[in-house]
Amino acid sequence: ATKQENPKPSFDIKDAELEYDSRLLLEAEKNHDGLEYSIWDYGGQRIFYTLHHMFLTQYGVYLLVFDMRDIVLKRDHSTVSETLKFWLRSIQLHAPSAPVLVIGTFYDIVKDEKALMKVNDYLGKLINEGKFSNVVKNSGSFFFPLDN
């Protein structure tokens, strides 16, 4: 048997937009409302963890932002792993069908193909092991890279 290669991360958000834009617009039409949104930046410090569940809703679209350098340049991934798992579990518990887009920052620094594949493989393992089915894929990739 041959080992199957992971697809090269692609950076097109159109698939996610089509899937979730139509769902949100249909919900707004059904309620005869306009579409309203709020942007919340949750404090990542542990002291705020007990408050997060009050703001997680089924109607949210969540952006889970992490620093790709923590995966590519550091040997110890325990902090980034625990942080990502915490947020994915929290969203899965309080808003199980809400979409989650995982956003990797510092694309301007971590932009070579090998580094992006390392990030994608790492996230793929973490997401698949945790059975986080609400993570939106980016044309086969588990994250959306972003310049700061």
Protein Blocks (a to p, Z undefined) as FASTA:
>chain_A
ZZdddddddddfklmmmmmmmmmmmmmmmnopacddddddddfbfklmmmmmmmgcfkbc
cdddddfklmmmpmblmlmmmmmmmmmmmmmmmmmmbccddddehklmmmcfklmmmmmm
mmmmmmmmnopakbcceehiabdcddZZ
